[in-house]
């Protein structure tokens, strides 16, 4: 049965559902189980999930019409290097974005030449390595916040202890290091990157109060 020349149900429908089920499961484990408990960025949950699903179905449709895979991969590469104008994306978040894209492409373009065991092994290794890097090897996660700081008298090297104490009182975190950026002497302000280890912070730290910030 056809509607406007299009078949109502195609024979590959079950294959699509199977691939989408594997992709959705891997995506959920990567983002909701591994990524979110560490970084607590709710806005990126929307981005990662929707990015993966859109690219998955786009890959399936492009593959079904025999469009060049090289052209399709070039399109996804453009998506992968997008920089949002309203917010800077950290290197780690960009890595997760690339992982989300890769998982969608791998699961969507898997052909009959790729066995189910190979597909499952590939997805499992991505999840295993990500979990190992986040929870086993890189257990100390150093977060970062961008600030505009007005007490520029404290940015002098001899006042470093007073600077750390002031930042601790204001932000509620134990600062590990700071990087001073652009200094505006007319406004007596300085751009600053404040770094701190999340495992050293108590309950209700600055990172938990602002889960959608630019942690790195």
SETOR-968189 format. One record per residue: residue in three letters; z, x, y of N, C-alpha, C in turn; chain. Coordinates in Angstrom, 3 decimals. Example, Ala and Ser with C-alpha at 12.3 -4.5 7.8 and 13.67 -1.06 7.14 Angstrom:
2
  papa       n_z       n_x       n_y      ca_z      ca_x      ca_y       c_z       c_x       c_y  baro
   Ala     7.800    13.190    -5.690     7.800    12.300    -4.500     7.800    13.200    -3.300     A
   Ser     7.080    12.850    -2.250     7.140    13.670    -1.060     7.870    12.900     0.030     A
This chain:
216
  papa       n_z       n_x       n_y      ca_z      ca_x      ca_y       c_z       c_x       c_y  baro
   Unk     0.000     0.843    -1.203     0.000     0.000     0.000     0.000     0.874     1.247     A
   Unk    -0.887     0.561     2.206    -1.016     1.376     3.401    -0.884     0.512     4.652     A
   Unk    -0.358     1.122     5.698    -0.251     0.484     7.002    -0.938     1.370     8.016     A
   Unk    -2.029     0.860     8.614    -2.848     1.644     9.542    -3.323     2.942     8.895     A
   Unk    -3.651     2.869     7.629    -4.153     4.030     6.907    -3.088     4.968     6.401     A
   Unk    -1.819     4.684     6.699    -0.715     5.535     6.255    -0.042     4.908     5.042     A
   Unk     0.200     5.710     3.991     0.884     5.150     2.805     2.302     4.732     3.149     A
   Unk     2.734     3.598     2.594     4.071     3.092     2.856     5.141     4.024     2.287     A
   Unk     4.961     4.486     1.074     5.874     5.425     0.439     5.062     6.514    -0.226     A
   Unk     5.364     7.758     0.098     4.627     8.886    -0.477     5.357     9.399    -1.716     A
   Unk     4.620    10.044    -2.586     5.212    10.565    -3.819     6.224    11.678    -3.558     A
   Unk     6.122    12.346    -2.395     7.028    13.439    -2.073     8.313    12.974    -1.393     A
   Unk     8.534    11.661    -1.333     9.699    11.140    -0.643    10.997    11.619    -1.293     A
   Unk    11.050    11.645    -2.638    12.251    12.093    -3.337    12.502    13.575    -3.105     A
   Unk    11.424    14.351    -3.014    11.568    15.783    -2.719    12.153    15.978    -1.328     A
   Unk    11.694    15.162    -0.368    12.220    15.244     0.991    13.713    14.917     1.014     A
   Unk    14.114    13.870     0.318    15.521    13.487     0.286    16.383    14.576    -0.361     A
   Unk    15.860    15.207    -1.413    16.595    16.279    -2.082    16.789    17.478    -1.151     A
   Unk    15.719    17.882    -0.479    15.801    19.015     0.443    16.737    18.705     1.604     A
   Unk    16.638    17.489     2.125    17.489    17.126     3.253    18.961    17.087     2.838     A
   Unk    19.228    16.642     1.619    20.602    16.624     1.134    21.190    18.023     1.051     A
   Unk    20.421    18.975     0.511    20.890    20.364     0.447    21.079    20.928     1.845     A
   Unk    20.112    20.683     2.722    20.196    21.190     4.093    21.408    20.629     4.819     A
   Unk    21.657    19.335     4.685    22.790    18.705     5.368    24.113    19.249     4.850     A
   Unk    24.211    19.471     3.552    25.443    20.002     2.968    25.720    21.420     3.467     A
   Unk    24.695    22.274     3.438    24.856    23.655     3.895    25.200    23.683     5.389     A
   Unk    24.535    22.840     6.166    24.794    22.781     7.606    26.227    22.349     7.889     A
   Unk    26.705    21.348     7.161    28.072    20.863     7.367    29.091    21.956     7.060     A
   Unk    28.892    22.684     5.979    29.828    23.747     5.606    29.795    24.870     6.644     A
   Unk    28.595    25.254     7.085    28.461    26.358     8.033    29.098    26.034     9.382     A
   Unk    28.799    24.858     9.908    29.228    24.531    11.267    30.607    23.880    11.313     A
   Unk    30.832    22.879    10.460    32.096    22.127    10.552    33.258    22.819     9.839     A
   Unk    32.952    23.535     8.749    34.013    24.167     7.967    34.256    25.611     8.398     A
   Unk    33.183    26.371     8.686    33.333    27.791     9.031    33.396    28.009    10.546     A
   Unk    32.432    27.449    11.271    32.320    27.739    12.700    33.388    27.046    13.539     A
   Unk    33.515    25.740    13.418    34.362    24.983    14.348    35.845    25.348    14.288     A
   Unk    36.448    25.538    13.109    37.867    25.913    13.101    38.165    27.232    13.815     A
   Unk    37.158    28.118    13.904    37.363    29.414    14.555    37.131    29.351    16.058     A
   Unk    36.148    28.540    16.501    35.703    28.601    17.891    36.027    27.356    18.707     A
   Unk    36.197    26.195    18.073    36.634    24.970    18.743    35.733    24.584    19.913     A
   Unk    34.430    24.654    19.728    33.489    24.269    20.779    32.773    22.992    20.351     A
   Unk    33.248    21.856    20.850    32.715    20.572    20.420    31.280    20.354    20.889     A
   Unk    30.943    20.856    22.080    29.585    20.678    22.586    28.556    21.326    21.668     A
   Unk    28.929    22.468    21.077    27.985    23.167    20.209    27.812    22.466    18.873     A
   Unk    28.778    21.638    18.465    28.594    20.852    17.246    27.374    19.954    17.383     A
   Unk    27.280    19.273    18.507    26.115    18.415    18.770    24.830    19.228    18.745     A
   Unk    24.850    20.376    19.427    23.647    21.211    19.522    23.197    21.714    18.158     A
   Unk    24.132    22.269    17.382    23.772    22.860    16.099    23.282    21.815    15.105     A
   Unk    23.980    20.698    15.005    23.591    19.670    14.051    22.225    19.084    14.407     A
   Unk    22.041    18.727    15.673    20.774    18.106    16.065    19.626    19.104    16.017     A
   Unk    19.889    20.346    16.404    18.867    21.393    16.342    18.365    21.551    14.908     A
   Unk    19.299    21.651    13.973    18.928    21.834    12.568    18.132    20.654    12.035     A
   Unk    18.587    19.443    12.303    17.917    18.254    11.772    16.521    18.101    12.349     A
   Unk    16.384    18.324    13.657    15.070    18.207    14.290    14.097    19.228    13.718     A
   Unk    14.545    20.470    13.592    13.662    21.518    13.080    13.331    21.273    11.618     A
   Unk    14.300    20.768    10.849    14.038    20.471     9.435    12.889    19.477     9.295     A
   Unk    12.981    18.356     9.987    11.937    17.342     9.857    10.628    17.798    10.485     A
   Unk    10.715    18.594    11.546     9.499    19.136    12.148     8.793    20.062    11.176     A
   Unk     9.569    20.886    10.473     8.987    21.784     9.463     8.332    20.991     8.341     A
   Unk     9.008    19.955     7.885     8.459    19.146     6.794     7.130    18.527     7.203     A
   Unk     7.069    17.980     8.407     5.847    17.329     8.867     4.737    18.350     9.117     A
   Unk     5.095    19.504     9.700     4.088    20.534     9.934     3.542    21.067     8.615     A
   Unk     4.414    21.225     7.637     3.991    21.721     6.333     3.110    20.708     5.611     A
   Unk     3.369    19.422     5.823     2.599    18.391     5.137     1.174    18.291     5.653     A
   Unk     0.951    18.694     6.916    -0.404    18.654     7.465    -1.077    20.019     7.406     A
   Unk    -0.445    20.966     6.667    -1.022    22.290     6.427    -1.204    23.084     7.712     A
   Unk    -0.318    22.875     8.673    -0.371    23.669     9.889     0.084    25.085     9.581     A
   Unk    -0.478    26.037    10.281    -0.162    27.430    10.032     1.340    27.675    10.142     A
   Unk     1.920    28.290     9.099     3.347    28.600     9.117     3.654    29.633    10.200     A
   Unk     2.700    30.544    10.444     2.896    31.532    11.501     3.038    30.872    12.861     A
   Unk     2.209    29.858    13.120     2.314    29.133    14.381     3.641    28.395    14.472     A
   Unk     4.031    27.782    13.369     5.286    27.034    13.351     6.471    27.958    13.575     A
   Unk     6.462    29.139    12.932     7.573    30.069    13.095     7.626    30.600    14.525     A
   Unk     6.451    30.794    15.134     6.435    31.192    16.538     7.057    30.143    17.437     A
   Unk     6.818    28.868    17.099     7.420    27.779    17.860     8.930    27.793    17.720     A
   Unk     9.427    28.023    16.511    10.868    28.039    16.293    11.515    29.271    16.930     A
   Unk    10.758    30.371    16.987    11.284    31.558    17.650    11.519    31.294    19.135     A
   Unk    10.612    30.508    19.732    10.797    30.133    21.133    12.059    29.293    21.292     A
   Unk    12.254    28.348    20.358    13.467    27.540    20.394    14.707    28.420    20.264     A
   Unk    14.616    29.429    19.411    15.782    30.251    19.117    16.236    31.118    20.271     A
   Unk    15.348    31.459    21.200    15.730    32.323    22.318    15.951    31.530    23.599     A
   Unk    16.073    30.219    23.478    16.326    29.396    24.659    17.669    29.779    25.276     A
   Unk    17.683    29.862    26.582    18.928    30.114    27.312    19.183    28.910    28.204     A
   Unk    20.285    28.216    27.981    20.591    27.050    28.786    20.952    27.482    30.200     A
   Unk    20.353    26.833    31.200    20.539    27.217    32.591    21.962    26.966    33.069     A
   Unk    22.615    25.965    32.514    23.931    25.577    33.007    25.061    26.390    32.392     A
   Unk    24.799    27.130    31.339    25.891    27.833    30.657    25.335    29.014    29.879     A
   Unk    26.035    30.144    29.953    25.655    31.303    29.170    26.120    31.127    27.733     A
   Unk    25.274    31.561    26.788    25.613    31.453    25.375    25.954    32.841    24.865     A
   Unk    27.089    32.962    24.205    27.512    34.258    23.698    26.608    34.702    22.550     A
   Unk    26.692    35.990    22.239    25.870    36.547    21.174    26.196    35.884    19.836     A
   Unk    27.483    35.650    19.581    27.870    35.020    18.315    27.354    33.599    18.217     A
   Unk    27.426    32.845    19.317    26.909    31.481    19.297    25.391    31.465    19.105     A
   Unk    24.709    32.436    19.693    23.264    32.546    19.492    22.955    32.898    18.040     A
   Unk    23.811    33.693    17.410    23.628    34.034    16.003    23.786    32.795    15.125     A
   Unk    24.777    31.976    15.429    24.937    30.720    14.697    23.729    29.813    14.918     A
   Unk    23.199    29.798    16.134    22.011    28.985    16.409    20.830    29.456    15.577     A
   Unk    20.655    30.782    15.478    19.575    31.313    14.652    19.800    30.982    13.183     A
   Unk    21.067    31.007    12.732    21.373    30.647    11.346    21.038    29.191    11.075     A
   Unk    21.355    28.326    12.025    21.040    26.902    11.886    19.534    26.696    11.772     A
   Unk    18.778    27.417    12.615    17.320    27.316    12.562    16.780    27.846    11.238     A
   Unk    17.298    28.984    10.806    16.830    29.599     9.558    17.094    28.695     8.363     A
   Unk    18.266    28.084     8.314    18.591    27.189     7.202    17.629    26.011     7.162     A
   Unk    17.318    25.462     8.327    16.377    24.340     8.380    14.994    24.750     7.884     A
   Unk    14.515    25.915     8.330    13.187    26.380     7.922    13.149    26.686     6.428     A
   Unk    14.182    27.347     5.919    14.230    27.717     4.499    14.198    26.482     3.608     A
   Unk    15.032    25.503     3.923    15.120    24.313     3.083    13.924    23.389     3.241     A
   Unk    13.344    23.359     4.428    12.217    22.461     4.659    10.921    22.993     4.063     A
   Unk    10.704    24.307     4.139     9.434    24.892     3.706     9.480    25.425     2.279     A
   Unk    10.587    25.187     1.569    10.649    25.617     0.165     9.599    24.869    -0.645     A
   Unk     8.713    25.621    -1.285     7.613    25.017    -2.046     7.948    25.003    -3.529     A
   Unk     6.996    24.518    -4.308     7.191    24.461    -5.758     7.220    25.851    -6.387     A
   Unk     6.826    26.882    -5.631     6.896    28.243    -6.132     8.323    28.804    -6.058     A
   Unk     9.203    28.107    -5.340    10.602    28.521    -5.211    11.446    27.616    -6.086     A
   Unk    12.224    28.212    -6.979    13.060    27.415    -7.870    14.272    26.874    -7.127     A
   Unk    14.873    25.839    -7.690    16.082    25.268    -7.100    17.207    26.308    -7.101     A
   Unk    17.272    27.110    -8.166    18.307    28.141    -8.248    18.164    29.153    -7.118     A
   Unk    16.942    29.556    -6.805    16.720    30.504    -5.717    17.099    29.888    -4.374     A
   Unk    16.768    28.615    -4.190    17.093    27.939    -2.938    18.598    27.816    -2.760     A
   Unk    19.280    27.408    -3.817    20.733    27.267    -3.748    21.396    28.631    -3.550     A
   Unk    20.886    29.670    -4.222    21.455    31.015    -4.068    21.301    31.502    -2.633     A
   Unk    20.144    31.268    -2.014    19.914    31.698    -0.631    20.877    31.009     0.321     A
   Unk    21.009    29.702     0.186    21.932    28.959     1.050    23.380    29.406     0.822     A
   Unk    23.733    29.615    -0.436    25.104    30.014    -0.754    25.428    31.390    -0.186     A
   Unk    24.480    32.320    -0.225    24.721    33.661     0.297    24.877    33.635     1.817     A
   Unk    24.115    32.772     2.499    24.275    32.644     3.947    25.682    32.162     4.277     A
   Unk    26.144    31.155     3.551    27.487    30.630     3.780    28.559    31.658     3.418     A
   Unk    28.373    32.344     2.295    29.362    33.315     1.832    29.499    34.473     2.807     A
   Unk    28.376    35.024     3.267    28.425    36.156     4.182    29.006    35.739     5.531     A
   Unk    28.659    34.540     5.997    29.212    34.067     7.266    30.717    33.897     7.169     A
   Unk    31.170    33.293     6.078    32.611    33.090     5.895    33.340    34.434     5.781     A
   Unk    32.744    35.367     5.043    33.376    36.676     4.863    33.498    37.416     6.191     A
   Unk    32.461    37.352     7.009    32.497    38.044     8.294    33.510    37.412     9.244     A
   Unk    33.603    36.092     9.217    34.500    35.397    10.136    35.969    35.480     9.709     A
   Unk    36.231    35.334     8.410    37.609    35.157     7.951    38.195    36.365     7.211     A
   Unk    37.362    37.252     6.686    37.875    38.353     5.881    37.723    39.697     6.570     A
   Unk    36.503    40.016     7.013    36.264    41.329     7.605    36.603    41.361     9.088     A
   Unk    36.219    40.332     9.835    36.463    40.299    11.276    37.571    39.295    11.566     A
   Unk    38.762    39.576    11.025    39.851    38.614    11.127    40.384    38.502    12.556     A
   Unk    40.284    39.549    13.336    40.778    39.498    14.710    39.629    39.099    15.628     A
   Unk    39.681    37.860    16.071    38.615    37.345    16.923    38.993    37.527    18.382     A
   Unk    38.222    38.350    19.105    38.476    38.593    20.516    37.676    37.599    21.344     A
   Unk    38.383    36.729    22.047    37.746    35.724    22.895    37.614    36.261    24.313     A
   Unk    36.772    35.605    25.100    36.507    36.071    26.452    36.362    34.882    27.394     A
   Unk    36.894    35.024    28.597    36.757    34.028    29.644    36.231    34.676    30.904     A
   Unk    35.336    33.966    31.591    34.808    34.421    32.871    35.637    33.805    33.992     A
   Unk    36.095    34.618    34.918    36.930    34.147    36.012    36.423    34.663    37.349     A
   Unk    36.736    33.915    38.393    36.600    34.398    39.768    38.018    34.610    40.272     A
   Unk    38.391    35.866    40.449    39.780    36.256    40.730    39.921    36.623    42.196     A
   Unk    40.973    36.075    42.856    41.104    36.260    44.300    42.057    37.388    44.687     A
   Unk    42.907    37.822    43.776    43.863    38.893    44.119    43.239    40.259    43.796     A
   Unk    42.309    40.665    44.656    41.570    41.897    44.364    42.439    43.134    44.532     A
   Unk    43.619    42.981    45.158    44.513    44.143    45.267    45.031    44.580    43.908     A
   Unk    45.019    43.661    42.926    45.525    43.985    41.596    44.469    44.599    40.677     A
   Unk    43.214    44.660    41.130    42.180    45.220    40.258    42.151    46.755    40.319     A
   Unk    42.985    47.344    41.176    43.063    48.800    41.237    43.659    49.334    39.935     A
   Unk    43.207    50.491    39.482    43.708    51.037    38.203    45.223    51.161    38.150     A
   Unk    45.874    51.535    39.277    47.319    51.719    39.280    48.082    50.395    39.192     A
   Unk    47.383    49.271    39.422    48.017    47.949    39.355    47.619    47.187    38.094     A
   Unk    47.138    47.883    37.088    46.637    47.216    35.892    47.736    46.406    35.180     A
   Unk    48.941    46.946    35.132    50.038    46.214    34.477    50.354    44.925    35.218     A
   Unk    50.351    44.982    36.557    50.606    43.777    37.351    49.483    42.763    37.188     A
   Unk    48.242    43.254    37.045    47.104    42.362    36.828    47.242    41.621    35.511     A
   Unk    47.582    42.340    34.455    47.746    41.707    33.147    48.876    40.675    33.174     A
   Unk    49.955    41.007    33.880    51.084    40.080    33.966    50.690    38.811    34.726     A
   Unk    49.932    38.968    35.809    49.493    37.813    36.594    48.549    36.923    35.788     A
   Unk    47.625    37.541    35.056    46.707    36.763    34.223    47.444    36.039    33.108     A
   Unk    48.464    36.704    32.555    49.258    36.063    31.499    50.003    34.842    32.044     A
   Unk    50.555    34.964    33.244    51.284    33.843    33.841    50.352    32.692    34.177     A
   Unk    49.125    33.008    34.578    48.191    31.957    34.986    47.491    31.301    33.796     A
   Unk    47.076    32.106    32.850    46.256    31.605    31.746    47.060    31.290    30.497     A
   Unk    48.236    31.883    30.388    49.048    31.634    29.206    48.602    32.394    27.986     A
   Unk    47.871    33.493    28.158    47.412    34.301    27.033    47.814    35.751    27.258     A
   Unk    47.961    36.481    26.165    48.245    37.906    26.221    46.923    38.655    26.314     A
   Unk    46.641    39.211    27.488    45.357    39.840    27.765    45.290    41.210    27.105     A
   Unk    44.163    41.472    26.418    43.976    42.777    25.781    43.226    43.753    26.681     A
   Unk    42.259    43.257    27.426    41.504    44.104    28.342    40.743    43.225    29.331     A
   Unk    40.306    43.824    30.422    39.526    43.112    31.427    38.341    43.975    31.838     A
   Unk    37.289    43.317    32.278    36.114    43.991    32.837    35.855    43.409    34.216     A
   Unk    35.804    44.286    35.214    35.579    43.855    36.590    34.083    43.855    36.881     A
   Unk    33.608    42.731    37.401    32.198    42.618    37.736    31.960    42.732    39.234     A
   Unk    31.198    41.824    39.772    30.826    41.846    41.184    32.040    41.557    42.058     A
   Unk    32.223    42.350    43.122    33.343    42.192    44.055    32.799    41.721    45.402     A
   Unk    33.360    40.635    45.919    32.976    40.080    47.217    34.112    40.361    48.201     A
   Unk    33.940    41.386    49.043    34.983    41.770    49.987    35.117    40.773    51.130     A
   Unk    34.073    40.001    51.415    34.154    39.005    52.480    35.071    37.847    52.074     A
   Unk    35.018    37.463    50.802    35.844    36.363    50.305    37.080    36.862    49.567     A
   Unk    37.202    38.170    49.434    38.318    38.774    48.691    38.416    38.208    47.273     A
   Unk    37.282    38.189    46.590    37.234    37.709    45.209    36.455    38.706    44.352     A
   Unk    36.701    38.638    43.062    35.989    39.506    42.118    35.707    38.709    40.849     A
   Unk    34.513    38.903    40.320    34.183    38.309    39.033    34.797    39.162    37.928     A
   Unk    35.380    38.502    36.949    36.154    39.227    35.950    35.955    38.612    34.572     A
   Unk    35.889    39.465    33.570    35.889    39.036    32.181    37.250    39.368    31.575     A
   Unk    37.928    38.356    31.086    39.251    38.515    30.505    39.138    38.380    28.990     A
   Unk    39.582    39.399    28.266    39.503    39.406    26.807    40.908    39.283    26.224     A
   Unk    40.998    38.550    25.108    42.280    38.399    24.422    42.026    38.076    22.954     A
   Unk    42.968    38.476    22.103    42.867    38.209    20.677    43.515    36.868    20.374     A
   Unk    42.759    35.989    19.713    43.248    34.644    19.459    44.444    34.629    18.512     A
   Unk    44.506    35.591    17.582    45.613    35.575    16.623    46.932    36.017    17.251     A
   Unk    46.885    36.557    18.486    48.109    36.962    19.168    48.666    35.851    20.050     A
   Unk    47.921    34.751    20.199    48.324    33.694    21.100    49.134    32.642    20.346     A
   Unk    50.057    32.035    21.026    50.853    30.980    20.446    50.134    29.658    20.498     A
   Unk    50.772    28.603    20.031    50.195    27.260    20.046    49.976    26.814    21.477     A
   Unk    48.838    26.182    21.723    48.533    25.696    23.057    48.017    26.774    23.975     A
   Unk    47.313    27.769    23.422    46.780    28.863    24.222    45.649    28.371    25.097     A
   Unk    45.185    29.266    25.999    44.111    28.932    26.929    42.848    28.549    26.192     A
   Unk    42.599    29.193    25.034    41.401    28.888    24.275    41.443    27.470    23.716     A
   Unk    42.627    26.988    23.314    42.739    25.651    22.774    42.649    24.602    23.867     A
   Unk    43.131    24.940    25.081    43.059    23.991    26.161    41.646    23.848    26.678     A
   Unk    40.839    24.870    26.503    39.450    24.826    26.972    38.528    25.184    25.840     A
   Unk    38.337    24.287    24.836    37.587    24.614    23.648    36.106    24.792    23.886     A
   Unk    35.595    24.330    25.027    34.164    24.383    25.258    33.783    25.507    26.197     A
   Unk    34.644    26.513    26.307    34.370    27.622    27.211    33.469    28.640    26.578     A
   Unk    33.342    29.804    27.242    32.422    30.846    26.813    33.138    31.872    25.995     A
   Unk    33.744    31.464    24.877    34.392    32.438    24.006    33.356    33.338    23.393     A
   Unk    33.748    34.556    23.136    32.815    35.501    22.525    33.436    36.100    21.281     A
